Amino acid sequence: MFTEKIIIEMKEVFNEIPFGIDHTLKVLQNARDIMEGENIDEEEKELISIVAILHDIGAVEAQKKYGSIDGVYQEKEGPDAAREILKRVGYTKNIDRICFIIGSHHTPSKIDGLDFQIQWEADLLENLMFMDKENEQQKIRKCIEENFKTAAGKKLAHNRFLRADCNDNL
């Protein structure tokens, strides 16, 4: 499978930014957890896993060029960086789709399929870790309601971030 080769390449790119590696591997695990609860075929699982591994790959080049890793710059630099990695490892399937998602992964209005939705949710699960779980329950609930469309993603988000006394709508 190509995912292990792509993980090695991603780690090389992020070698000076360890939090990028940690974040990426957590997003990959979230994507796998969501896919386990959804009806995803093997080819689609591979695509989603690759997107999860490479979704922030533009951050390093964005930092060099723009002095920022803001989403708009990651989206701009990510597709070319992803193409280069995919080429190096010999991966040839669905490259345009992978690059579209990477180049749009901070823009929810561009979500146009289950593969992109799972990536969005997997990344958001990680980003929700930075919210105050005790004091921002309403804000977290609203975020989950507005952003999570898969049953598996919703369940994971509810279980991880909403207190048991707020989990009665599952």
N, C-alpha and C positions, 0 to 999 in steps of 0.2 A: 504494500500500500504506500502511496506517496506521502501520506500525512507525516510520517516519521522523518522523511527527508526534508519536508518543508519546515517542520519544527526546528530541525538543525539549522537550516538557512535563516529562519526567523531569529533564532538565538544569536547567530553571528551578527545580524543587523542591529539587534538590541544589546550587544555585548556590553556597552557602556551605560545602558539604562536598564538595570535589573528589574525595576518595577514594571517595565514594559513586557518583559518575559513573564513575570508572575501574573500580570493582568491577562495577558493573552492565554496562558494555560488555564486560568480560571474561566475565562469566556468559553474556551473550547470545552471544558467540562460541563459548563452550563448548557451549551448547545447540545452536547451528547445526552444530557439529562432530559432536555426538552424533546429531542428526537426519539428517545426511548418511549416517551408517552404519546407520541404521534405516529401516524402510519407513514413512515418515510422509507422509501426503497434504498438499496445500498448505494446506487450511483448518486442519489440526492444527498445521502448521508456524507459521502465523500466530498461533494461540492460544499456543503454547509460547513464541514470540518475545516476545509481549506480556507474558506472565507473567515471562519473564526480565528484561525491561526494568523492570517495575513491582514485582518481588518485594520489594524493600526500601523501597518508597515510603513506608511508614509510619514509617520511622526518624526523619525530621525532626519529625513531630508527636509521636512518642514522646519524643524528646529534650525538646521544649517542655513537654509535659504531665507527664512522669514523671522527667525528668532522666536518662534512660537509653535506650539503643537496644537493650536486651536483646530477644531474639527474641519473648518473650511480649508485649511492648509493640508491637513491629513488627506482629505478627499481629493485635493488637487495632485498631491505627490504619490499617493498610495497605488493607483493603478499601474503606473510605470514600474514602480518598485516590485509590485506583485508579479507583473509579466516577466520581469527579469528573473525572479526566483523560480517561477514556474518553468521557464525556458531552461534554466540551469539543471533542474531536477528531471526534465524530460516530460513534464505533464502537459498534455495537449487538449484535454477535453474542457469544454465550457469556459474557456478563458475569458471570453467577452462578458459572460454572465458574472463570473467571479469579480472581474475588474469593475463592472457596473456597480455591484453591491459595495465593494471597497470604496469606490469613488462617490458613493452616496450614503455611506453608513451613519452619517450624522444628520441625515435629512429624512425624517419620517414620512414626509409627503411623497417620497419616491419609492416607498415600499410597494412592490407590485407582485409579490408572490410569497408562498410559504417559506421558501429558502431564505429570503430577505427578512421576513417576519421573525423567523427563529433566530437569525443573527442579531436582529434588533433587541429581542427579548433577552438573549444570552448576555449581551453587552450591558443592557440596562440592569439585569440582576446584579452584575458586578458594581455598577455605578450607584445602585441603591444602598450599597454598603456604607456610603459616605453620609447618608442621612441619619438623623437622630431618631432611632427606632422608638425610643420612649416618648419623645415629645412631638413627633411629627406624624402620628398615625393617620390623621385625616389627609395630609399631603401625600403620604405614601399610598394610601388607599386610592386617592384620585389618580395618581400616577399609574398605578396598576390597572385601574379601570380604563384609562385612556390609551394605554400602550400595549397591554397584553391581550393577544387575540387567540393564542393557542390554549387549549385546556391545560396542557402540561405546564406551560409557562406560567399561567395564572396560578395554578396550584403551588408551584415552587415559590412564586413571589409571595403568595398569601402565607405559606408555611414559614418562610424565612423572615418576613418583615412585619407581619401584622400580629399583634398580641392575640393570644387565644380568645380573649373576651371580644375581639374585633373580627374573629374568623367565622362568625356564624352564618355567613352567606355562601359558604362553599358548597 
